[in-house]
Amino acid sequence: MVILKQRFTFLLAAFVMCLPAIGFSAQPIDSTHVHTEAAAHDSHEENTDVRSTVKSFVRHHVLDSHDFTLFSDYKTGSHVGFPLPIILWDNGLHVFSSAKFNHGESVAESNGNYYALNHHDGKIYKTDAAGTFTEDAEGHPTNARPIDFSITKNVLMMMVVALLMFLVFRAMAKSYAKNGGIAAGAGRFFEPLVVYIRDEIAIPNIGVKHHRKYMGFLLTVFFFILFLNLFGLTPLGVNVTGNLTITLGLALVTFLITNLTANRNYWGHIFWMPGVPKLMRIVLAPIELLGVIIKPFSLMIRLYANIFAGHIVVMSIIGLIFIFKSWIGSSLSFGLAFLLMFLEILVAFLQAYIFTMLSALYFGAAVEEHHHEEAH
């Protein structure tokens, strides 16, 4: 039985090693013609074009945009979606529709000023009527940039999630009032999550005495991140929590709440740590103060890096379907992408949990009571 198992493992390994050769052999070959050097060159150009198209799709998926595009046909140049409002401040307020940009192909005019979307970073720059961009030595645009308050795709999704959370939990609160404290409908699914955050995250890390004043934020940030993560796995093509500015905003709120609600014992541990020789207290104070700044930075990077990397990996593997151009390679890519999507669902819940857990830890440290043992 062991021998059979070893033979099976060997055959499976040999089959996997031969997959590239099988994939190439699955391509249709005309035996009556010999491939010339020109044909090989054309094939290489076509493969390079496919790869560049896949990279463009991946970049478009992970970046924010000023319109909400659901589907694009690059052969015909048609786009299915809807424009979003552009709000700029450039020596005055400029408000117009992103439809003027025509998906980055046209220059928008507003009150005598001309603006254009840059294809590389998706940002709005001030140009002339022809849409001329000037670049530095590294290829970055040097055109003037107006202050952008536009409703982008990520901002729209945050508004949608905020409205969804308001409607869901408002209905959940009403169901409690009608059914004598028993959840109904969608509340039956969300109630265990709320109870878990209270009993397993807030109370153990913050304490029974202080946990209630932080519960509103902990519940809000958990479901806000969770809903955005789940929306990011849909074909809508949104990557909100994979945006560094969004995670920075969330981490900054945690930072402000932690330090604005902290007691004197918290600051005493930072600037004059008890139970440590006085000379060491002087050395440790700047290190502890640096830790106060590093904590929100770690929150920001952890959420951003995990979500952003997950989107890149999934989109890249889906792109391999079109690069392989064989039934075996494409099937394996599809199967791997399908499995990774299940993993991404787990990551969506896990990252919301980690952000909430670390926030609760920081809040708990900020309101921790003075211990008599440390004083002695």
C-alpha positions as CSV (number, residue, x, y, z in Angstrom):
1,M,0.0,0.0,0.0
2,V,2.9,2.3,0.8
3,I,4.5,1.5,-2.5
4,L,1.3,2.4,-4.4
5,K,1.0,5.6,-2.5
6,Q,4.6,6.5,-3.3
7,R,4.0,5.7,-7.0
8,F,0.9,7.8,-7.0
9,T,2.8,10.8,-5.4
10,F,5.6,10.4,-8.0
11,L,3.1,10.3,-10.9
12,L,1.2,13.3,-9.6
13,A,4.5,15.3,-9.2
14,A,5.6,14.3,-12.7
15,F,2.2,15.3,-14.1
16,V,2.4,18.7,-12.5
17,M,6.0,19.2,-13.8
18,C,4.8,18.4,-17.3
19,L,1.9,20.8,-17.2
20,P,3.7,23.6,-19.0
21,A,4.7,21.3,-21.8
22,I,1.2,19.8,-22.0
23,G,-0.2,23.4,-22.1
24,F,2.0,24.4,-25.0
25,S,1.3,21.2,-26.8
26,A,-2.4,21.8,-26.5
27,Q,-2.1,24.8,-28.8
28,P,-3.4,24.1,-32.4
29,I,-0.5,23.4,-34.7
30,D,-0.7,23.3,-38.5
31,S,1.6,20.4,-39.5
32,T,1.7,21.5,-43.1
33,H,3.5,24.8,-42.5
34,V,6.7,25.6,-40.7
35,H,6.7,28.4,-38.3
36,T,8.8,31.2,-39.6
37,E,10.8,33.8,-37.6
38,A,8.2,36.4,-38.4
39,A,5.4,34.3,-37.1
40,A,7.2,33.7,-33.9
41,H,7.8,37.4,-33.6
42,D,4.1,38.1,-34.1
43,S,3.2,35.5,-31.5
44,H,5.7,37.2,-29.0
45,E,4.1,40.6,-29.7
46,E,0.6,39.2,-29.1
47,N,1.6,37.6,-25.8
48,T,3.3,40.8,-24.7
49,D,0.2,42.7,-25.6
50,V,-2.0,40.3,-23.5
51,R,0.3,40.7,-20.5
52,S,0.2,44.5,-20.8
53,T,-3.6,44.4,-21.0
54,V,-3.7,42.1,-17.9
55,K,-1.4,44.5,-16.0
56,S,-3.6,47.4,-17.0
57,F,-6.7,45.6,-15.7
58,V,-5.0,44.8,-12.4
59,R,-3.8,48.4,-12.0
60,H,-7.3,49.7,-12.8
61,H,-8.9,47.4,-10.3
62,V,-6.7,48.3,-7.3
63,L,-6.7,52.1,-8.0
64,D,-9.4,54.6,-7.2
65,S,-11.2,56.3,-10.1
66,H,-13.5,59.2,-10.7
67,D,-16.2,57.1,-12.4
68,F,-17.8,53.8,-11.6
69,T,-17.2,51.5,-14.5
70,L,-18.9,48.1,-14.3
71,F,-17.8,46.7,-17.7
72,S,-15.5,47.9,-20.5
73,D,-15.0,46.6,-24.0
74,Y,-11.6,47.8,-25.1
75,K,-12.1,46.6,-28.6
76,T,-15.0,48.9,-29.3
77,G,-14.1,51.5,-26.6
78,S,-17.5,51.2,-24.9
79,H,-17.9,51.5,-21.1
80,V,-20.9,50.5,-19.0
81,G,-21.2,52.5,-15.8
82,F,-22.0,55.9,-14.5
83,P,-20.0,59.2,-13.9
84,L,-19.3,60.7,-10.5
85,P,-19.2,64.4,-9.5
86,I,-15.9,66.2,-9.8
87,I,-15.3,68.8,-7.1
88,L,-12.1,70.9,-7.4
89,W,-10.8,73.9,-5.7
90,D,-8.5,75.9,-8.0
91,N,-8.8,79.7,-7.4
92,G,-12.5,79.0,-6.8
93,L,-14.9,76.0,-6.8
94,H,-15.2,73.9,-9.9
95,V,-18.0,71.3,-10.0
96,F,-18.8,69.2,-13.0
97,S,-19.4,65.6,-14.1
98,S,-16.6,63.1,-14.7
99,A,-18.3,62.3,-18.0
100,K,-16.4,65.3,-19.3
101,F,-13.2,63.3,-19.0
102,N,-14.6,60.5,-21.2
103,H,-12.7,57.9,-19.2
104,G,-9.5,59.9,-19.5
105,E,-9.7,60.4,-23.2
106,S,-10.8,64.1,-23.2
107,V,-9.9,67.3,-21.5
108,A,-12.6,68.9,-19.2
109,E,-13.1,72.6,-19.2
110,S,-14.5,74.5,-16.2
111,N,-14.7,78.3,-16.0
112,G,-11.9,78.8,-18.4
113,N,-9.6,76.2,-16.8
114,Y,-8.7,72.9,-18.4
115,Y,-8.2,69.6,-16.5
116,A,-7.2,66.1,-17.5
117,L,-6.9,62.7,-15.9
118,N,-3.5,61.1,-15.9
119,H,-3.5,57.5,-17.1
120,H,-0.8,56.4,-14.8
121,D,-2.0,57.5,-11.4
122,G,-5.6,58.4,-12.2
123,K,-5.3,61.9,-10.6
124,I,-6.5,65.2,-12.0
125,Y,-4.0,67.8,-13.2
126,K,-4.4,71.2,-14.7
127,T,-3.4,71.4,-18.4
128,D,-4.0,73.4,-21.5
129,A,-6.8,72.8,-24.0
130,A,-4.8,70.1,-25.7
131,G,-4.2,68.2,-22.4
132,T,-0.5,68.5,-22.4
133,F,1.4,66.9,-19.6
134,T,5.0,67.8,-18.6
135,E,7.0,65.2,-16.8
136,D,10.2,65.1,-14.7
137,A,13.1,62.8,-15.1
138,E,11.3,59.9,-13.4
139,G,8.2,60.3,-15.6
140,H,6.0,61.9,-13.0
141,P,3.7,64.7,-14.1
142,T,4.8,68.2,-13.0
143,N,1.5,69.9,-13.9
144,A,-0.2,71.8,-11.1
145,R,-2.8,69.8,-9.2
146,P,-6.0,71.4,-7.9
147,I,-7.3,70.4,-4.4
148,D,-9.6,67.4,-5.2
149,F,-12.8,66.9,-3.1
150,S,-14.4,64.7,-5.7
151,I,-16.8,61.8,-4.9
152,T,-14.6,59.0,-6.2
153,K,-15.5,55.3,-6.5
154,N,-14.0,54.5,-3.0
155,V,-15.8,57.5,-1.4
156,L,-19.1,56.3,-3.0
157,M,-18.6,52.8,-1.7
158,M,-18.0,54.2,1.8
159,M,-21.2,56.1,1.6
160,V,-23.1,53.0,0.5
161,V,-21.6,50.9,3.3
162,A,-22.4,53.7,5.9
163,L,-26.0,53.8,4.6
164,L,-26.2,50.0,4.6
165,M,-25.0,49.8,8.2
166,F,-27.4,52.4,9.3
167,L,-30.4,50.6,7.8
168,V,-29.3,47.1,9.0
169,F,-28.7,48.1,12.6
170,R,-31.6,50.4,12.8
171,A,-33.9,47.6,11.7
172,M,-32.0,45.3,14.2
173,A,-32.7,47.8,17.0
174,K,-36.4,48.0,16.1
175,S,-36.7,44.2,16.1
176,Y,-35.4,44.1,19.6
177,A,-38.1,46.6,20.7
178,K,-40.9,44.7,18.9
179,N,-39.8,41.1,20.0
180,G,-39.0,41.8,23.6
181,G,-35.2,41.8,23.2
182,I,-35.0,39.0,20.6
183,A,-33.4,39.8,17.3
184,A,-35.3,39.0,14.1
185,G,-34.4,38.8,10.4
186,A,-30.9,39.9,9.6
187,G,-30.3,40.6,13.3
188,R,-30.1,36.9,14.0
189,F,-26.9,36.8,11.9
190,F,-25.4,40.0,13.2
191,E,-26.3,39.6,16.9
192,P,-23.6,36.8,17.5
193,L,-21.0,39.1,16.0
194,V,-22.0,42.0,18.2
195,V,-22.0,39.8,21.3
196,Y,-18.6,38.3,20.4
197,I,-17.1,41.8,20.0
198,R,-18.5,42.8,23.4
199,D,-17.6,39.6,25.4
200,E,-14.4,38.4,23.6
201,I,-12.8,41.7,22.5
202,A,-14.0,44.7,24.4
203,I,-14.5,43.4,28.0
204,P,-11.3,41.2,28.2
205,N,-9.1,44.0,26.8
206,I,-10.7,47.2,28.1
207,G,-12.4,46.0,31.2
208,V,-16.0,45.9,32.4
209,K,-15.8,49.4,33.9
210,H,-14.8,51.2,30.7
211,H,-15.8,49.0,27.7
212,R,-19.2,50.5,27.1
213,K,-17.9,53.9,26.0
214,Y,-15.7,52.3,23.3
215,M,-18.3,49.7,22.1
216,G,-19.8,52.2,19.5
217,F,-16.5,52.7,17.8
218,L,-15.4,49.0,18.0
219,L,-18.7,47.8,16.4
220,T,-18.6,50.6,13.8
221,V,-15.1,49.9,12.7
222,F,-15.5,46.1,12.6
223,F,-18.6,46.1,10.4
224,F,-17.3,49.0,8.3
225,I,-14.1,47.2,7.4
226,L,-15.9,43.9,7.1
227,F,-18.5,45.2,4.6
228,L,-15.9,47.0,2.6
229,N,-13.7,43.9,2.4
230,L,-16.7,41.8,1.2
231,F,-17.7,44.4,-1.4
232,G,-14.1,44.3,-2.6
233,L,-14.6,40.6,-3.5
234,T,-17.5,41.3,-5.8
235,P,-17.3,42.1,-9.5
236,L,-17.9,45.8,-8.7
237,G,-14.1,46.3,-8.7
238,V,-13.7,48.3,-5.5
239,N,-10.6,48.2,-3.4
240,V,-11.4,50.6,-0.5
241,T,-9.5,49.0,2.4
242,G,-6.6,48.3,0.0
243,N,-6.2,52.1,-0.3
244,L,-3.5,53.6,2.0
245,T,-5.4,56.8,2.7
246,I,-8.5,55.0,3.9
247,T,-6.5,52.8,6.3
248,L,-4.6,55.9,7.4
249,G,-7.9,57.6,8.3
250,L,-9.2,54.6,10.3
251,A,-5.9,54.3,12.1
252,L,-5.8,58.0,12.8
253,V,-9.3,57.8,14.5
254,T,-8.0,55.0,16.7
255,F,-5.0,57.0,17.6
256,L,-7.0,60.1,18.5
257,I,-9.5,58.2,20.6
258,T,-6.7,56.4,22.4
259,N,-4.7,59.5,23.3
260,L,-7.7,61.8,24.0
261,T,-9.4,59.4,26.4
262,A,-6.2,58.2,28.1
263,N,-5.8,58.7,31.9
264,R,-2.8,60.0,33.7
265,N,-1.6,56.5,34.5
266,Y,-1.2,55.9,30.7
267,W,1.0,59.0,30.2
268,G,2.9,58.2,33.4
269,H,3.9,54.8,32.0
270,I,5.2,56.6,28.8
271,F,7.2,59.6,30.3
272,W,8.1,58.3,33.8
273,M,7.8,54.5,33.8
274,P,7.2,53.2,37.4
275,G,9.5,50.5,38.8
276,V,12.4,51.5,36.6
277,P,15.6,53.3,37.7
278,K,15.4,57.1,37.0
279,L,18.3,57.1,34.5
280,M,16.5,54.3,32.5
281,R,13.3,56.3,32.6
282,I,14.9,59.1,30.7
283,V,16.2,56.6,28.1
284,L,12.9,54.8,27.8
285,A,10.6,57.9,27.5
286,P,11.4,58.7,23.9
287,I,11.2,55.0,23.0
288,E,7.7,54.7,24.6
289,L,6.6,58.0,22.9
290,L,7.8,56.5,19.5
291,G,5.7,53.5,20.2
292,V,2.6,55.7,20.6
293,I,3.2,56.8,17.0
294,I,4.1,53.4,15.6
295,K,0.9,51.7,16.9
296,P,-1.5,53.5,14.4
297,F,1.1,53.1,11.7
298,S,1.1,49.3,12.2
299,L,-2.7,49.3,12.1
300,M,-2.6,51.2,8.8
301,I,0.0,49.1,7.1
302,R,-1.4,45.7,8.2
303,L,-4.9,46.3,6.9
304,Y,-3.7,48.0,3.7
305,A,-1.0,45.4,2.8
306,N,-3.1,42.3,3.4
307,I,-6.1,43.5,1.4
308,F,-4.1,45.1,-1.4
309,A,-1.9,42.0,-1.8
310,G,-4.9,39.8,-1.9
311,H,-6.5,41.8,-4.7
312,I,-3.2,41.8,-6.7
313,V,-2.8,38.0,-6.3
314,V,-6.3,37.1,-7.3
315,M,-6.4,39.4,-10.3
316,S,-3.0,38.2,-11.5
317,I,-4.0,34.6,-11.3
318,I,-7.3,35.4,-13.2
319,G,-5.1,37.1,-15.8
320,L,-3.1,33.9,-16.3
321,I,-6.2,32.4,-17.9
322,F,-5.8,34.7,-20.9
323,I,-2.0,34.4,-20.9
324,F,-1.9,30.6,-21.0
325,K,-4.4,30.2,-23.8
326,S,-4.7,26.5,-23.1
327,W,-7.5,24.5,-21.5
328,I,-5.2,23.0,-18.9
329,G,-3.4,26.2,-17.8
330,S,-6.6,28.2,-17.9
331,S,-8.5,25.6,-15.9
332,L,-5.8,25.4,-13.3
333,S,-5.7,29.2,-13.0
334,F,-9.5,29.4,-12.6
335,G,-9.4,26.7,-10.0
336,L,-6.7,28.4,-8.0
337,A,-8.4,31.8,-8.2
338,F,-11.7,30.1,-7.1
339,L,-9.9,28.7,-4.0
340,L,-8.2,31.9,-3.3
341,M,-11.5,33.7,-3.2
342,F,-12.6,31.5,-0.3
343,L,-9.3,32.4,1.4
344,E,-10.0,36.1,0.7
345,I,-13.4,35.8,2.5
346,L,-11.6,34.5,5.5
347,V,-9.1,37.4,5.3
348,A,-12.0,39.8,5.0
349,F,-13.3,38.7,8.4
350,L,-9.8,38.2,9.9
351,Q,-8.6,41.7,9.1
352,A,-11.7,43.3,10.5
353,Y,-11.2,41.3,13.6
354,I,-7.5,42.1,13.9
355,F,-8.1,45.9,13.5
356,T,-10.9,45.8,16.1
357,M,-8.8,43.7,18.5
358,L,-5.7,45.9,18.4
359,S,-7.9,49.0,18.8
360,A,-9.4,47.5,21.9
361,L,-5.9,46.7,23.2
362,Y,-4.8,50.3,22.7
363,F,-8.0,51.5,24.4
364,G,-7.4,49.1,27.3
365,A,-3.9,50.4,27.8
366,A,-5.2,54.0,27.8
367,V,-7.7,53.5,30.6
368,E,-5.8,50.9,32.7
369,E,-6.1,51.6,36.4
370,H,-3.0,52.3,38.5
371,H,-1.6,49.1,40.1
372,H,-0.4,49.4,43.8
373,E,2.2,46.7,43.2
374,E,4.0,48.9,40.6
375,A,4.0,51.8,43.1
376,H,5.6,49.7,45.7
